[in-house]
Amino acid sequence: MNFIDSLIIIMLILILNVAVFMLFKKYIYGKADAAMKFLSLNISKDLIWLIISLIIIDKTKENFLFIVICFVIGSILIYIPVIKLINKS
């Protein structure tokens, strides 16, 4: 995988995570079943990201490992602030 493909995949997950977090904070936070609505929105985002990522990269073990690592790190980075917000309310 070349550097540009890696950068596109990382930037894509960052942009999508920020967009999902902003949507959560603006429209979902503080309403009934906020956590479940966030989960459904986040799963949709993850599926879109995965499909686009698989289109961009070559199908090798190294690239699959890179996608898994990006997914885990991206998930941690979005779930921590959302869980903190939900626990506050």
Summary of the structure (lengths in Angstrom):
residues: 89
radius of gyration: 14.3
end to end distance: 43.2
largest distance: 44.2
contacts: 233
relative contact order: 0.17
helix: 87%
strand: 0%
